[in-house]
Amino acid sequence: MENQIIVPHLWFDTEAEEAVEFYMSLFPESKITDRTTLHDTPSGDAQQLSFELYGYRFMAINAGPYFTFNPSISFFVNFDPSKDDTAEQTLTTIWEALIDEGTALMPLDEYPFSKKYGWVEDKYGISWQLILGGPEEGDWPNIVPSLMFVNQNLGKCEEALEFYLSVFENSRMGEIARFSDDTPPHLPSSVMYSDFMIEGQWFSAMDSAGPHEFNFNEAISLMVLCEDQQMVDDYWEKLSADPDAEQCGWLKDKYGVSWQIIPREMDEMMSNGSPEQVRKVTQAFLEMKKIDLEALKQAYEG
């Protein structure tokens, strides 16, 4: 996705490369764009990959068995028959691959909102919502991250949407569909489906009152690539709500969503630097909470 500022970051134990190769075998327009090894991290040597699926950028890292994927953040994949005559067949083929050793959270079937839709947790634990058609309006990417507000966040989806729209640039609200009064256990008028744009990128969000034994965690974080230190400072100040979670450019917002506020120049250093430069930059940012771009430049150039 051109000019993608917010990049989903997937934290694996040891399976990142295997998982990325698997996903690239399924999704069109897919490629690895960078491989970097971070040496001497608290998790040891950590392999980090930048890659694209359907032209949408992701990052993945092998960094130890500390976090477990769950459906609080999933990924809509839109298959549009108006743009691709093979959309339905492609959806079915990808579903069959993802459900192998995976779990159906909503079976692949016809629903009131789509002729064909299914929600699957794959063998690595990452959740995908495959939908035929997608939204009728807007310049939608093929992949859209989706946030699910559960447990202590239940009923806070709309509040969170307003918060994110107030924090990020180039933002606007899209569609909101609400639960009616007679759909227990869901809260009346809570958000059944919504979509919204931040930094020019579409996201989806919903409330869910089901018996969920999970919540947002660090397994999937949202990396914001910032143009300068001022942008880092602004997003850090507006988003960070848990001082104990601040580390190495990571923070948690008031809903527990993990963000990485990263200068784009740091991303370039890690991709383009020599092994020694990458080592120096890594050691520098491991000592930081909020990223100090000038200090990273000194480490890189020194």
C-alpha positions as CSV (number, residue, x, y, z in Angstrom):
1,M,0.0,0.0,0.0
2,E,1.6,3.2,-1.1
3,N,2.4,5.7,1.6
4,Q,1.4,3.3,4.4
5,I,2.3,5.0,7.7
6,I,0.7,2.5,10.1
7,V,2.2,-1.0,9.8
8,P,0.8,-4.0,11.7
9,H,3.7,-5.8,13.6
10,L,3.4,-9.5,14.4
11,W,5.4,-10.9,17.3
12,F,6.2,-14.6,16.9
13,D,8.1,-17.0,19.1
14,T,10.2,-18.7,16.4
15,E,7.8,-19.1,13.5
16,A,7.9,-15.7,11.8
17,E,9.8,-16.8,8.6
18,E,7.7,-19.9,8.2
19,A,4.5,-18.0,8.7
20,V,5.5,-15.2,6.3
21,E,6.4,-17.7,3.6
22,F,3.0,-19.4,4.2
23,Y,1.1,-16.2,3.8
24,M,3.0,-15.2,0.7
25,S,2.1,-18.5,-0.9
26,L,-1.6,-17.6,-0.4
27,F,-2.0,-13.9,-1.0
28,P,-1.4,-12.2,-4.4
29,E,0.9,-9.2,-4.7
30,S,3.1,-10.5,-1.8
31,K,6.8,-10.2,-1.2
32,I,9.5,-9.8,1.5
33,T,11.0,-6.3,1.3
34,D,13.6,-6.6,4.1
35,R,15.3,-9.0,6.5
36,T,17.2,-7.7,9.5
37,T,18.7,-9.5,12.5
38,L,18.6,-7.6,15.8
39,H,21.5,-8.9,17.9
40,D,21.7,-9.1,21.7
41,T,18.1,-8.2,22.5
42,P,16.5,-9.4,25.7
43,S,15.1,-12.2,23.5
44,G,18.6,-13.0,22.1
45,D,19.1,-12.5,18.3
46,A,15.7,-11.6,16.8
47,Q,15.0,-12.0,13.1
48,Q,12.8,-9.2,11.8
49,L,11.0,-9.2,8.4
50,S,9.2,-6.6,6.4
51,F,6.8,-8.0,3.9
52,E,3.7,-7.3,1.9
53,L,0.5,-9.3,1.4
54,Y,-1.9,-8.1,-1.3
55,G,0.3,-5.0,-1.5
56,Y,-0.3,-4.2,2.3
57,R,2.8,-3.8,4.4
58,F,3.4,-5.9,7.6
59,M,6.3,-6.6,9.9
60,A,7.1,-9.8,11.8
61,I,9.7,-10.7,14.4
62,N,11.0,-13.8,16.1
63,A,11.3,-12.6,19.7
64,G,10.4,-15.4,22.0
65,P,7.3,-17.0,23.6
66,Y,6.0,-13.9,25.5
67,F,2.8,-13.1,23.7
68,T,0.0,-15.1,22.2
69,F,-2.0,-14.0,19.1
70,N,-5.8,-13.7,19.7
71,P,-8.8,-12.3,17.7
72,S,-8.8,-8.9,19.4
73,I,-6.9,-7.7,16.4
74,S,-7.8,-9.5,13.1
75,F,-7.5,-8.7,9.4
76,F,-10.3,-8.2,7.0
77,V,-9.4,-9.4,3.5
78,N,-11.7,-7.9,0.8
79,F,-12.3,-9.9,-2.4
80,D,-14.1,-7.7,-4.8
81,P,-15.9,-9.4,-7.7
82,S,-16.3,-6.1,-9.5
83,K,-12.5,-5.9,-9.9
84,D,-11.6,-9.6,-10.1
85,D,-13.7,-12.3,-11.8
86,T,-11.9,-14.9,-9.8
87,A,-12.5,-13.2,-6.4
88,E,-14.9,-15.8,-5.0
89,Q,-12.7,-18.7,-6.0
90,T,-9.6,-17.0,-4.6
91,L,-11.4,-16.4,-1.3
92,T,-12.4,-20.1,-1.1
93,T,-8.8,-21.2,-1.9
94,I,-7.3,-19.0,0.8
95,W,-9.9,-20.0,3.3
96,E,-9.1,-23.7,2.8
97,A,-5.4,-23.1,3.3
98,L,-6.0,-20.9,6.5
99,I,-8.5,-23.3,8.0
100,D,-6.1,-26.3,7.7
101,E,-4.9,-26.8,11.3
102,G,-6.8,-23.6,12.1
103,T,-10.2,-22.8,13.8
104,A,-13.3,-21.3,12.3
105,L,-14.6,-18.4,14.5
106,M,-17.4,-17.9,12.0
107,P,-17.9,-20.5,9.3
108,L,-17.5,-19.7,5.7
109,D,-21.1,-19.1,4.6
110,E,-23.6,-16.7,3.3
111,Y,-24.5,-13.9,5.8
112,P,-26.9,-10.9,5.6
113,F,-23.9,-8.6,5.0
114,S,-22.1,-10.8,2.4
115,K,-22.7,-13.6,0.0
116,K,-19.6,-15.3,1.3
117,Y,-17.8,-14.5,4.6
118,G,-15.8,-16.4,7.2
119,W,-13.6,-15.6,10.2
120,V,-10.7,-18.0,10.7
121,E,-7.9,-18.3,13.3
122,D,-5.0,-19.9,11.4
123,K,-2.5,-22.4,12.7
124,Y,-0.2,-19.6,14.0
125,G,-3.1,-18.0,15.9
126,I,-3.6,-15.0,13.6
127,S,-7.2,-14.2,12.7
128,W,-8.5,-13.3,9.3
129,Q,-12.0,-12.2,8.2
130,L,-12.4,-13.1,4.5
131,I,-15.3,-11.3,2.8
132,L,-16.7,-11.2,-0.7
133,G,-17.5,-7.7,-1.8
134,G,-16.3,-5.4,0.9
135,P,-17.5,-1.8,1.4
136,E,-19.5,-0.2,-1.4
137,E,-17.8,3.1,-1.1
138,G,-14.2,4.4,-0.6
139,D,-10.8,3.5,-1.9
140,W,-10.4,0.4,0.2
141,P,-7.2,-1.7,0.4
142,N,-7.5,-5.4,0.2
143,I,-6.5,-5.8,3.8
144,V,-8.0,-3.8,6.7
145,P,-7.0,-4.3,10.4
146,S,-9.9,-4.8,12.7
147,L,-10.1,-4.0,16.5
148,M,-12.5,-5.9,18.8
149,F,-13.5,-4.3,22.1
150,V,-14.3,-6.9,24.7
151,N,-14.4,-7.4,28.5
152,Q,-13.4,-4.2,30.3
153,N,-13.4,-2.4,26.9
154,L,-16.9,-3.6,26.0
155,G,-19.1,-0.7,24.9
156,K,-16.1,1.6,24.4
157,C,-15.7,1.0,20.7
158,E,-17.3,4.3,19.6
159,E,-15.4,6.3,22.3
160,A,-12.2,4.7,21.0
161,L,-13.0,5.6,17.4
162,E,-13.5,9.3,18.4
163,F,-10.2,9.1,20.4
164,Y,-8.2,7.8,17.4
165,L,-9.8,10.3,15.0
166,S,-8.7,13.1,17.4
167,V,-5.2,11.8,17.7
168,F,-4.2,11.0,14.1
169,E,-4.0,13.2,11.0
170,N,-5.9,12.6,7.7
171,S,-8.7,10.9,9.6
172,R,-12.5,10.5,9.2
173,M,-15.3,8.3,10.3
174,G,-16.9,5.8,7.9
175,E,-19.9,3.6,8.6
176,I,-21.3,2.6,12.0
177,A,-23.8,-0.3,12.3
178,R,-25.2,-0.9,15.8
179,F,-26.7,-3.8,17.7
180,S,-30.4,-3.5,18.3
181,D,-32.1,-3.8,21.7
182,D,-33.0,-7.5,21.2
183,T,-29.6,-9.1,20.5
184,P,-28.3,-10.2,23.9
185,P,-25.7,-10.5,25.2
186,H,-24.7,-7.5,23.1
187,L,-25.2,-4.1,24.7
188,P,-28.0,-2.2,23.0
189,S,-26.7,0.4,20.5
190,S,-23.1,-0.8,20.9
191,V,-21.1,-1.1,17.7
192,M,-21.7,-4.2,15.6
193,Y,-19.4,-2.9,12.8
194,S,-17.6,0.3,12.1
195,D,-14.9,1.5,9.8
196,F,-12.7,4.6,10.1
197,M,-9.7,6.2,8.5
198,I,-6.5,7.4,10.3
199,E,-3.4,8.6,8.6
200,G,-5.1,7.9,5.3
201,Q,-5.6,4.2,6.1
202,W,-8.8,2.3,6.8
203,F,-9.4,0.3,9.9
204,S,-12.5,-1.6,11.3
205,A,-13.7,-1.9,14.9
206,M,-16.5,-3.5,16.8
207,D,-17.8,-4.3,20.3
208,S,-18.4,-7.9,21.3
209,A,-20.1,-9.2,24.4
210,G,-19.2,-12.9,23.9
211,P,-17.3,-14.9,26.5
212,H,-13.8,-13.8,25.4
213,E,-10.8,-14.9,27.4
214,F,-8.5,-12.4,25.8
215,N,-7.8,-8.8,25.2
216,F,-5.4,-6.6,23.2
217,N,-1.8,-7.5,23.8
218,E,1.7,-7.0,22.3
219,A,1.4,-10.0,19.9
220,I,0.0,-7.6,17.3
221,S,1.0,-3.9,17.6
222,L,0.5,-1.0,15.3
223,M,3.8,0.6,14.2
224,V,3.5,4.3,13.3
225,L,6.3,5.5,11.0
226,C,6.9,9.1,11.9
227,E,8.6,11.7,9.7
228,D,10.5,13.5,12.5
229,Q,11.0,13.8,16.3
230,Q,8.0,16.2,16.6
231,M,5.7,13.6,15.2
232,V,7.1,11.0,17.6
233,D,6.6,13.3,20.5
234,D,3.1,14.3,19.6
235,Y,1.8,10.7,19.1
236,W,3.7,9.5,22.2
237,E,2.1,12.2,24.4
238,K,-1.4,11.6,23.0
239,L,-1.4,7.8,23.0
240,S,0.6,6.5,26.0
241,A,-1.6,5.6,28.9
242,D,0.6,3.1,30.9
243,P,4.1,4.2,31.9
244,D,5.0,0.6,32.8
245,A,4.4,-0.4,29.1
246,E,6.8,2.2,27.7
247,Q,9.8,0.6,26.2
248,C,11.9,0.7,23.0
249,G,9.4,2.9,21.3
250,W,6.4,0.7,22.4
251,L,3.5,2.1,24.4
252,K,-0.1,1.0,25.3
253,D,-3.1,3.3,24.9
254,K,-6.0,3.6,27.4
255,Y,-7.7,0.6,25.8
256,G,-4.6,-1.6,25.9
257,V,-3.8,-1.5,22.2
258,S,0.0,-1.6,21.7
259,W,1.6,1.0,19.4
260,Q,5.2,1.4,18.2
261,I,6.0,5.1,17.6
262,I,9.0,4.8,15.3
263,P,10.9,7.5,13.3
264,R,10.9,6.4,9.6
265,E,14.6,7.2,9.6
266,M,15.2,4.5,12.3
267,D,13.4,2.0,10.1
268,E,15.7,3.0,7.2
269,M,18.8,2.7,9.5
270,M,17.8,-0.8,10.4
271,S,17.2,-1.8,6.8
272,N,20.2,-0.1,5.2
273,G,22.9,-0.1,7.9
274,S,25.9,-2.4,8.1
275,P,25.7,-5.2,10.7
276,E,27.8,-3.0,13.1
277,Q,25.5,0.0,12.6
278,V,22.4,-2.1,13.2
279,R,24.0,-3.4,16.3
280,K,24.8,0.1,17.6
281,V,21.3,1.4,16.8
282,T,19.7,-1.7,18.4
283,Q,21.7,-1.2,21.6
284,A,20.8,2.5,21.7
285,F,17.0,2.0,21.3
286,L,16.9,-0.9,23.8
287,E,17.8,1.7,26.5
288,M,15.1,4.1,25.5
289,K,11.4,4.4,26.3
290,K,10.3,7.0,23.7
291,I,12.7,7.0,20.7
292,D,15.2,9.8,20.6
293,L,16.0,10.2,16.9
294,E,19.1,12.4,17.4
295,A,20.7,9.8,19.8
296,L,20.0,7.1,17.3
297,K,21.7,9.1,14.5
298,Q,24.8,9.5,16.8
299,A,24.9,5.8,17.4
300,Y,24.5,5.0,13.7
301,E,27.1,7.4,12.6
302,G,29.5,6.7,15.5
